[in-house]
Structures are given as C-alpha cells and as structure tokens.
Amino acid sequence: MGRKIADEPQWSSRLLVRRQLPYFKLSENPKHFVQLIIGLANRMPFTEKPNLSDQATVFALFSLSKDCFRTLKYFLDDAVLYALMDNAKTLTTKHLVKAFEVLFPDVSNLFTLPVAEITASEVERYSLYKPESAQDEDPFIATKFTDRMPISQLLRK
C-alpha cells in the first residue's frame, strides 16, 4: 500500500527516504532471523546479555510474531519489563513464559512446548490496496499467510 502512495506525484516529492521492512521468512533465511534476535538481546538493559538464540526460543519467537518485527518487538518489550520487575540479571525463559501467558492466555504457551510441536506460518502475499476496485468491493486486501505447519516442515520449503 505504501508503494502506491509513494508513486503519487504529490507524495513522491515529500518522501525523501523510503524504506521497506519485509516480513521475515524462516524458510528463506533462518540465520537472518537468529541474527536479529541476537542483536535485540545484545541491546537489552541487563548486566548479563540474554541467550535467546537456542532453537526452541527462536522457533517460539518466530511463531508468535508471525514474521512481523513490530509484534516481536512488543512481545520482547513486555518480557523485558517482567525481567526488570523481577530484578533479574538477564531475560530468561521464565519471563518469556510469563509475557506469553499474559498476552495469550487462551493459547498453549509456545515457550513451554517441545520444539517439534511449535508451528508457524509465513507471509505468502503482502497486503494490497487497489484504488480502482469496484465501489461495492473492499479496496484493501489483507496480508495472506501460509497455513500453520511444524517449523521443521517450514524450513524444508
């Protein structure tokens, strides 16, 4: 949708810098997502840097974020808050579990599931805005995700 706005002549002259943050695709580059998690962990306000790069944590973070950086950031913000309220030296799985329980009380906690049971989906098609749509048709087409599947299967795609 942003690309359509940026292509409009009046807006184009006002937008000097353009950035696109695509969703993460674990099937295309899992190391990229892990590097992001490590980078975020290194910037957290703890005396000991959290270790969030183990497979179970990475898969759980990917699954809950649905590839979206904003969702990941908000979740980690909450988990860090619980760790700071706990006067913890670092962020631990205990804090991730608590943040998940508070945000998603009716869902199996991804941070307590065995790795083989963690499922996820990836973006299949980004949202679109079609201003030329018929009047009775919604011009906004939502982002489409793949069906949820075990992450091990997603990595084989």
QUIHU-V414613 format. One record per helix or strand of 3 or more residues. SS is the DSSP state (h for helix, s for strand). FROM is the first residue (numbers start at 1). LEN is the number of residues. Records with the same first field share a line. If there is no record, write none. Layout:
SS=FROM-LEN / FROM-LEN
This chain:
h=2-6 / 9-4 / 26-17 / 55-11 / 69-17 / 93-11 / 115-3 / 151-5
s=123-3
